[in-house]
Amino acid sequence: MKNILIIGAGKSSAALIKYLLDKSIEEKLQLTIGDISTKNAEKLINKHQNANAIVLDVFNKTQRETEIKKSDIVISMLPARFHIEVAKDCITYKKHLVTASYISEEMRALDTQAKEKGLVFMNEIGLDPGIDHMSAMQIIDRLKNTGAKMLLFESFCGGILAPESDNNLWNYKFTWNPRNVVLAGQGGAAMFIQEGTYKYIPYHKLFRRTEFLKVNGSGDFEAYANRDSLKYRNVYGLNDIPTMFRGTIRKVGFSRAWNIFVQLGMTDDSYTINHSEKMSYRDFVNLFLSYSPSDSVELKLRSYLKIDQDDLMWAKLVELDLFNPTKKIGIQNATPAQMLQKILQDSWTLAEDDKDMIVMQHLFGYEINGEKKQIESSFVVKGENQTYTAMAKTVGLPVAIAALKIVKGEIRTPGVQLPISKEVYEPILKELAENGIAFKEKNTAYLGYNPNQVTL
């Protein structure tokens, strides 16, 4: 039996666990799922003979080491900042490691040791990052092999609601970590390059400079810029490419409404609010508005942001119950971002039968034999319900497939890496397509930079 230790049984683990359980008898796998609570893991295992759930505190060094020692490979589904101690134990006890997270500097520093011990430390193997890398490199490598010169690469991805479950004015609910959604775009300006010109968008302007796009017949979308598109020029071997842009997809209108929270300061996570637990949702909104002995919170907010009462933006705010004087935040010493998250979770938590949807689109502009051409490659995947979401499927399946191929010796190249080599992306993309995550390609006219970008 091959022992697979999965640390973390959160929102993105459902499809991962199901895939490995379905393969466990044929492939002789024994799964151990460790989390601070076994409730979700036990539900996902459903008494399967080849799996068990354990309480695992990743900060308990002795317990963590004991479980890692017993495994052949470790899958860490923890928040990115918690991977490093797991990774160091994997080095010590000679275990392979798979994560869906971006490679941190601390993780990268383990590369030499991982290579010396013949260990595969596969990172960025979820959805975004993950499927985006693999699908991009497959086409980039193919184009380069024909002698094409790359002129443009734009990549967009987002988790939204499927049309049949799209029942709020924001056209959005949480399908992954709500904290990451609230803090999206912070930590520095968004950086990209268009037609050879470097562009920077500061956080306070990020959600008012968006691109409009149509994806695979699934409707109209918008995308705001990811924080750093430039670092992938080197990763993808596109150091001289004139245009490179990566963005996050939302339904049209989301970014304009979200910008209200940014401008008010509600997404700030750098300080805490005294007595936050006693504050109502209405009190929270009033924190960011000027004092008036007579004007209501609603009037002050509309005046400050110049929102008419019949504006859809206003209806979106009202729908969130932001002005409720009785609902309490209930979190001590909370930051504004944490308080906003609490309010949003009341409205944006998936119902049991809600279906989400993942949308990804790549644009590849290139020149060959003196002619400029463009390829559009995209996929759309719908979830089944609150548990087996499209987000869980597109994050968890590539993690699971990679882990199984590593433990079987089909992916061998050691070191701290992301999935950009043919050894990794070809078999995984093939199996993803067999599981309903398949890209559709079409040739389009070369447009250069997106003419639909809005700058306000």
ChimeraX attribute file (.defattr): number of C-alpha atoms within 10 A of each C-alpha:
attribute: neighborCount
match mode: 1-to-1
recipient: residues
	/A:1	12
	/A:2	17
	/A:3	19
	/A:4	25
	/A:5	23
	/A:6	25
	/A:7	27
	/A:8	24
	/A:9	25
	/A:10	17
	/A:11	20
	/A:12	26
	/A:13	27
	/A:14	24
	/A:15	25
	/A:16	24
	/A:17	23
	/A:18	18
	/A:19	16
	/A:20	22
	/A:21	22
	/A:22	13
	/A:23	13
	/A:24	19
	/A:25	13
	/A:26	8
	/A:27	14
	/A:28	12
	/A:29	20
	/A:30	19
	/A:31	23
	/A:32	23
	/A:33	25
	/A:34	23
	/A:35	22
	/A:36	13
	/A:37	15
	/A:38	18
	/A:39	13
	/A:40	19
	/A:41	24
	/A:42	17
	/A:43	11
	/A:44	22
	/A:45	20
	/A:46	11
	/A:47	11
	/A:48	13
	/A:49	12
	/A:50	18
	/A:51	23
	/A:52	17
	/A:53	22
	/A:54	17
	/A:55	15
	/A:56	18
	/A:57	16
	/A:58	20
	/A:59	11
	/A:60	9
	/A:61	12
	/A:62	10
	/A:63	13
	/A:64	18
	/A:65	17
	/A:66	11
	/A:67	18
	/A:68	24
	/A:69	17
	/A:70	16
	/A:71	21
	/A:72	19
	/A:73	26
	/A:74	27
	/A:75	24
	/A:76	25
	/A:77	24
	/A:78	19
	/A:79	13
	/A:80	14
	/A:81	10
	/A:82	13
	/A:83	23
	/A:84	17
	/A:85	17
	/A:86	22
	/A:87	24
	/A:88	17
	/A:89	17
	/A:90	23
	/A:91	22
	/A:92	15
	/A:93	16
	/A:94	20
	/A:95	24
	/A:96	26
	/A:97	25
	/A:98	28
	/A:99	28
	/A:100	26
	/A:101	23
	/A:102	16
	/A:103	20
	/A:104	13
	/A:105	9
	/A:106	14
	/A:107	18
	/A:108	15
	/A:109	12
	/A:110	17
	/A:111	18
	/A:112	13
	/A:113	17
	/A:114	25
	/A:115	16
	/A:116	11
	/A:117	16
	/A:118	17
	/A:119	23
	/A:120	25
	/A:121	30
	/A:122	27
	/A:123	23
	/A:124	25
	/A:125	34
	/A:126	28
	/A:127	25
	/A:128	19
	/A:129	19
	/A:130	25
	/A:131	26
	/A:132	21
	/A:133	23
	/A:134	24
	/A:135	22
	/A:136	23
	/A:137	21
	/A:138	16
	/A:139	15
	/A:140	20
	/A:141	16
	/A:142	12
	/A:143	17
	/A:144	13
	/A:145	9
	/A:146	9
	/A:147	12
	/A:148	20
	/A:149	19
	/A:150	24
	/A:151	23
	/A:152	24
	/A:153	25
	/A:154	19
	/A:155	25
	/A:156	26
	/A:157	23
	/A:158	21
	/A:159	24
	/A:160	24
	/A:161	27
	/A:162	21
	/A:163	14
	/A:164	9
	/A:165	19
	/A:166	16
	/A:167	13
	/A:168	14
	/A:169	15
	/A:170	24
	/A:171	18
	/A:172	22
	/A:173	23
	/A:174	18
	/A:175	25
	/A:176	16
	/A:177	12
	/A:178	18
	/A:179	15
	/A:180	11
	/A:181	13
	/A:182	21
	/A:183	16
	/A:184	15
	/A:185	22
	/A:186	18
	/A:187	10
	/A:188	12
	/A:189	19
	/A:190	24
	/A:191	20
	/A:192	25
	/A:193	18
	/A:194	17
	/A:195	13
	/A:196	13
	/A:197	9
	/A:198	13
	/A:199	12
	/A:200	16
	/A:201	20
	/A:202	15
	/A:203	19
	/A:204	14
	/A:205	17
	/A:206	25
	/A:207	23
	/A:208	18
	/A:209	17
	/A:210	24
	/A:211	21
	/A:212	18
	/A:213	18
	/A:214	11
	/A:215	18
	/A:216	18
	/A:217	7
	/A:218	12
	/A:219	11
	/A:220	13
	/A:221	19
	/A:222	24
	/A:223	25
	/A:224	24
	/A:225	25
	/A:226	21
	/A:227	23
	/A:228	17
	/A:229	18
	/A:230	19
	/A:231	13
	/A:232	16
	/A:233	17
	/A:234	10
	/A:235	13
	/A:236	14
	/A:237	13
	/A:238	20
	/A:239	14
	/A:240	12
	/A:241	19
	/A:242	19
	/A:243	25
	/A:244	27
	/A:245	28
	/A:246	23
	/A:247	23
	/A:248	21
	/A:249	27
	/A:250	24
	/A:251	20
	/A:252	18
	/A:253	15
	/A:254	20
	/A:255	20
	/A:256	15
	/A:257	17
	/A:258	18
	/A:259	18
	/A:260	17
	/A:261	17
	/A:262	19
	/A:263	14
	/A:264	16
	/A:265	15
	/A:266	21
	/A:267	25
	/A:268	19
	/A:269	16
	/A:270	8
	/A:271	11
	/A:272	16
	/A:273	16
	/A:274	12
	/A:275	13
	/A:276	20
	/A:277	15
	/A:278	14
	/A:279	22
	/A:280	20
	/A:281	22
	/A:282	19
	/A:283	20
	/A:284	23
	/A:285	21
	/A:286	17
	/A:287	16
	/A:288	14
	/A:289	13
	/A:290	11
	/A:291	12
	/A:292	9
	/A:293	5
	/A:294	8
	/A:295	11
	/A:296	11
	/A:297	19
	/A:298	17
	/A:299	13
	/A:300	17
	/A:301	20
	/A:302	13
	/A:303	11
	/A:304	12
	/A:305	11
	/A:306	9
	/A:307	14
	/A:308	13
	/A:309	12
	/A:310	8
	/A:311	9
	/A:312	15
	/A:313	20
	/A:314	16
	/A:315	14
	/A:316	17
	/A:317	17
	/A:318	13
	/A:319	14
	/A:320	19
	/A:321	16
	/A:322	20
	/A:323	19
	/A:324	15
	/A:325	13
	/A:326	11
	/A:327	16
	/A:328	19
	/A:329	23
	/A:330	15
	/A:331	16
	/A:332	15
	/A:333	15
	/A:334	19
	/A:335	20
	/A:336	23
	/A:337	21
	/A:338	22
	/A:339	27
	/A:340	22
	/A:341	21
	/A:342	19
	/A:343	19
	/A:344	18
	/A:345	14
	/A:346	11
	/A:347	15
	/A:348	19
	/A:349	15
	/A:350	21
	/A:351	12
	/A:352	10
	/A:353	12
	/A:354	20
	/A:355	24
	/A:356	29
	/A:357	20
	/A:358	25
	/A:359	22
	/A:360	24
	/A:361	26
	/A:362	24
	/A:363	25
	/A:364	25
	/A:365	25
	/A:366	24
	/A:367	17
	/A:368	14
	/A:369	8
	/A:370	9
	/A:371	9
	/A:372	17
	/A:373	19
	/A:374	21
	/A:375	18
	/A:376	20
	/A:377	22
	/A:378	21
	/A:379	19
	/A:380	21
	/A:381	20
	/A:382	23
	/A:383	21
	/A:384	16
	/A:385	16
	/A:386	18
	/A:387	25
	/A:388	20
	/A:389	27
	/A:390	29
	/A:391	28
	/A:392	25
	/A:393	30
	/A:394	26
	/A:395	27
	/A:396	26
	/A:397	30
	/A:398	25
	/A:399	29
	/A:400	24
	/A:401	19
	/A:402	23
	/A:403	27
	/A:404	21
	/A:405	15
	/A:406	23
	/A:407	20
	/A:408	12
	/A:409	10
	/A:410	14
	/A:411	17
	/A:412	15
	/A:413	18
	/A:414	19
	/A:415	21
	/A:416	22
	/A:417	19
	/A:418	24
	/A:419	24
	/A:420	23
	/A:421	15
	/A:422	13
	/A:423	13
	/A:424	21
	/A:425	24
	/A:426	16
	/A:427	15
	/A:428	24
	/A:429	20
	/A:430	12
	/A:431	16
	/A:432	18
	/A:433	11
	/A:434	10
	/A:435	11
	/A:436	14
	/A:437	21
	/A:438	18
	/A:439	18
	/A:440	12
	/A:441	15
	/A:442	11
	/A:443	12
	/A:444	13
	/A:445	11
	/A:446	18
	/A:447	12
	/A:448	20
	/A:449	19
	/A:450	15
	/A:451	9
	/A:452	11
	/A:453	15
	/A:454	12
	/A:455	11
	/A:456	9
